[in-house]
Amino acid sequence: MKVLKKGRKQKGWSVELKCTGDGNQGGGCGAKLLVEAADLFLTHHYVHVEHDIFTTFKCSACGVMTDLPKSVRVPSYVSKQIPQDYRSWLKRQGATVRIPIEGLYRQEGDATAPHQVELKAGRYNLVLKEEPDAEAE
């Protein structure tokens, strides 16, 4: 092959994909996305003693996760940098993760009050927030 006119330099790895929800219970919105290396993370599926690992992205339009089709080959220099799970990917993105925790009790007062833990990615801040009691309203 002969280059007639040089193009722009390749800046990282990317691939055009559709949001389908494949591998993650479906429900994708069908958006056409340019998925880049920074959008990828690994998901783990366990069935009995089998452990399968998939490369996944989260749609920026609807939030549904989609596993990469087997036809998409990720270069080794990209796959070496993919976060090992969704939480690690969120941490890399600088996102806040909100996790409702059942059975977390206050020191004083009603021992059944629900709380929410807020973990700030990149830091180790732990904030407990009491949610309003549904029965009191």
N, C-alpha and C positions, 0 to 999 in steps of 0.2 A: 504494500500500500504506500502511496505517495501523499504527503501532506501538501496541499495546494496553498492553504493559508492557515497559519496557526490560530487556534482558538484561545479562549481564556484558560487559565490554569485550573485544574480540578481543586476545589476547596472541600475537602472532606468527602465522606461517603453519604449517599442518599439514594432513595428509591421511591417511586410513586406507588402507593397502595390505597386500597379502599378500606374504610372502617366497616368491618363485617361482624366483629365479635367472635369470630372463629376461635375455637379452643377455650372460650370463656363464656359459654352459655348463650352465645349469639346476641342479638339486640343492637347490632351496629347500625349507624345512621346512613351508611352508604357514601359518606363524604370522601372525595378524592384528596389524598394527603401526600405531601412530600415528607417522608419519614427520614430523619437524619440519625446519625450515630447517637447523638445525645438524647434521642427519644426512646431508645431501646433499654429494656431491662429484662431480667430472666424471671420466669414464673415456673413454679414447681408443682407437678401433679402427682399425687400418690394414690396408688390402687394396690391394696394389700401390701406386698413387699416390693412392688415395682415403683421406681421413681423416674419420672420423665421430666426433662427440662426443656422449656420452650423460650424462644426469644420473642418478646412481646412489646407492643407500644400501646399507649393510651391516646385515644382520639381527642384532639383539642376542641372539637366541636360538641361532642356529646358525652365524653368521659368514659366510654366503653373501651375495654381492653381487647386487643386482637393479636393473636399469635401470627408471626410471619409465616407466609406459605412456605412449604418445603422447597418450592422453586426458587426462592430468594436466597442467594448465597451471600453471607456476610463475610467480608475479608477478615483474615486472622488479626490484623492490626486493629480492627474495630472490635471484634469479639473479645479480645483481651481486656478491653476497657468497659465492657457492659456491666452495669451493677448487678450483683448477685440476686437481688430481689427488689420488689416494689418500694419497700421502705428505704432502701439504700438509694434508689433512684430519686425518691422524693427529697431525701436529705441533700443529694447533689443539686437538685433544683432549687433548694432553699425554701421548700414548702413547709407549712405547718401541718402536722398530722393530728387529727382529733380522733380519739379512741374512747367510746363509752365503756366504762368498766362497771360490771355488776358486782355487788358485794364489797365495795370500798366504803368504809364507814368513817364517820366523824369521831373525834375523841369524845365529844360531849353531845348530848341531845339525842335526837332521833337516829337510831342506828340503821334505819332503812332508807335514809335520804340518798337519792342517786347523786352521783358526782361525775364530772367529766375531767379527764386528764388531757392536758395540752402539752405535747412534746414539740419543742421548737427544733427543727432540723439544724444541725451544725452547732447546736449548743445543748446543754443539759438542763434546760429550764423545765420545771415541773409545776404546773399550775392546776390547782383543784378548783372547780367551779361547781357550786351547788345549783342544780336545776330546780325550778319551782315545783312544789308538790302539787300533783294533778288533783288530789282530793281536796286540797285547801281552797281551790278556785271555785 
